[in-house]
Amino acid sequence: MNSEQQKQQNKQTAACKISIIIPVLNEQSNLSQLSTFLQSVQQQGHEVIIVDGGSHDNSLMISHQITPQVIISKRGRARQMNNGAAIADGDVLLFLHADTFLPAEALSSITSLFREKHSQPKNLWGRFDVRLSNKRFVYRIIETMMNLRSCASSIATGDQAIFIEKNLFRFVQGYPEIALMEDIAISQQLKKIAKASCLKPKVITSSRRWETNGVVKTVLLMWRLRLYYYLGVAPDKLKRLYY
């Protein structure tokens, strides 16, 4: 094999197709805001899969305008994400909440990691740093603590746009289909295999829960839920506490 053929083979080996999987339930407003970005993603050769859990607004109609890959699923974020992953054609699966916006360099950052994997084989998964949408200073403190904790512990949350190499996702058998904390649960499985890649470009996610329920109350609730989860409280009970 000559040098030009070797270069071409390396290029093909390092190619990375990303499947963005979005579980939705009555998210017409957020989907409309994501529409242009998601269409550009597909023009770059990546894939967008929207999994509707039974919306009764215009989410389904907007989803079909965004991508031909729209599936109907029983409600439940973990179940919806698993159903999307089951039909995904990408090398890497990126799970995106409908109220979270990826930075412009998100996909190229993942592609760079994928290329590094082929030069130094490793299991690939990770998440992005997060920025909350509210501009008040207290939210800068919250997001900074979230990012530091997540990177130190290799425990990621869904609003950090978790990405997982497809073969690794299948190896851990996907998200546990539990009522809440599915992101924590899969992180616990993945960190046994490899440390999370902590990408610094920031996804912007909605701060509406903090705004609606109050910053202190929401932070204390999150800590309480995590503690109860680690103590073995049933996810169904945690979901009732959360909502």
Backbone hydrogen bonds, N-H to C=O, Kabsch-Sander energy under -0.5 kcal/mol:
donor,donor_aa,acceptor,acceptor_aa,energy
6,Q,2,N,-2.2
7,K,3,S,-2.2
8,Q,4,E,-2.0
9,Q,5,Q,-2.3
10,N,6,Q,-2.5
11,K,7,K,-2.3
12,Q,8,Q,-2.2
13,T,9,Q,-2.5
14,A,10,N,-2.2
15,A,11,K,-0.7
15,A,12,Q,-0.6
19,S,92,V,-2.9
20,I,18,I,-0.6
20,I,47,E,-3.3
21,I,19,S,-0.6
21,I,94,L,-3.1
22,I,20,I,-0.5
22,I,49,I,-2.7
24,V,51,V,-2.7
31,L,27,E,-2.7
32,S,28,Q,-1.9
33,Q,29,S,-1.5
34,L,30,N,-1.7
35,S,31,L,-1.2
38,L,34,L,-2.6
39,Q,35,S,-2.2
40,S,36,T,-1.8
41,V,37,F,-1.9
42,Q,38,L,-1.5
43,Q,39,Q,-1.5
44,Q,40,S,-1.0
44,Q,41,V,-0.6
45,G,42,Q,-1.6
46,H,41,V,-1.8
47,E,18,I,-2.7
49,I,20,I,-3.1
50,I,69,Q,-2.2
51,V,22,I,-2.7
52,D,50,I,-0.6
52,D,71,I,-2.5
53,G,24,V,-2.5
62,I,58,N,-2.3
63,S,59,S,-2.5
64,H,60,L,-1.9
65,Q,61,M,-1.1
66,I,62,I,-1.3
66,I,63,S,-0.5
67,T,63,S,-2.4
70,V,68,P,-1.2
71,I,50,I,-2.4
73,S,52,D,-2.8
80,Q,76,G,-3.0
81,M,77,R,-2.6
82,N,78,A,-2.4
83,N,79,R,-2.3
84,G,80,Q,-2.1
85,A,81,M,-2.5
86,A,82,N,-1.7
87,I,83,N,-0.6
87,I,84,G,-1.0
88,A,85,A,-0.9
91,D,17,K,-2.6
92,V,17,K,-1.7
93,L,164,I,-3.1
94,L,19,S,-3.1
95,F,93,L,-0.5
95,F,162,I,-2.9
96,L,21,I,-2.4
96,L,94,L,-0.7
98,A,23,P,-0.6
100,T,97,H,-1.8
101,F,204,I,-2.9
106,A,103,P,-1.9
109,S,105,E,-2.0
110,I,106,A,-1.8
111,T,107,L,-2.5
112,S,108,S,-2.1
113,L,109,S,-1.7
114,F,110,I,-2.3
115,R,111,T,-2.2
116,E,112,S,-2.1
117,K,113,L,-1.9
118,H,114,F,-1.0
118,H,115,R,-0.5
119,S,115,R,-1.1
120,Q,116,E,-2.2
125,W,123,N,-0.6
126,G,163,F,-2.4
127,R,197,S,-2.3
128,F,160,Q,-2.7
129,D,199,L,-2.0
129,D,201,P,-0.7
131,R,203,V,-2.8
133,S,205,T,-1.9
139,Y,136,R,-1.2
140,R,136,R,-0.7
140,R,137,F,-1.1
141,I,137,F,-1.5
142,I,138,V,-2.0
143,E,139,Y,-2.4
144,T,140,R,-2.0
145,M,141,I,-2.3
146,M,142,I,-2.3
147,N,143,E,-2.4
148,L,144,T,-2.3
149,R,145,M,-2.5
150,S,146,M,-2.3
151,C,147,N,-2.2
152,A,148,L,-2.3
153,S,149,R,-2.2
154,S,150,S,-1.8
155,I,150,S,-0.9
156,A,154,S,-0.5
160,Q,157,T,-2.1
161,A,158,G,-1.5
163,F,126,G,-2.4
164,I,93,L,-2.6
165,E,124,L,-2.7
166,K,91,D,-2.7
169,F,165,E,-2.5
170,R,166,K,-2.4
171,F,167,N,-1.7
172,V,168,L,-2.0
173,Q,170,R,-1.1
174,G,169,F,-2.6
178,I,176,P,-2.2
185,A,181,M,-2.4
186,I,182,E,-2.2
187,S,183,D,-1.8
188,Q,184,I,-2.2
189,Q,185,A,-1.3
190,L,186,I,-2.7
191,K,187,S,-2.8
192,K,188,Q,-0.5
192,K,189,Q,-0.7
193,I,190,L,-1.7
194,A,190,L,-2.6
197,S,125,W,-2.4
198,C,196,A,-0.6
199,L,127,R,-2.7
199,L,197,S,-0.9
203,V,129,D,-2.6
204,I,101,F,-2.3
205,T,131,R,-2.3
205,T,203,V,-0.6
206,S,99,D,-1.2
211,E,207,S,-2.2
212,T,208,R,-2.5
213,N,209,R,-2.5
214,G,210,W,-1.9
218,T,214,G,-2.2
219,V,215,V,-2.6
220,L,216,V,-2.5
221,L,217,K,-2.0
222,M,218,T,-2.4
223,W,219,V,-2.3
224,R,220,L,-2.4
225,L,221,L,-2.8
226,R,222,M,-2.3
227,L,223,W,-2.5
228,Y,224,R,-2.7
229,Y,225,L,-2.5
230,Y,226,R,-2.5
231,L,227,L,-1.5
232,G,229,Y,-1.4
233,V,228,Y,-2.9
237,K,234,A,-0.7
238,L,234,A,-1.9
239,K,235,P,-2.5
240,R,236,D,-1.5
241,L,237,K,-2.0
242,Y,238,L,-2.5
243,Y,239,K,-2.3
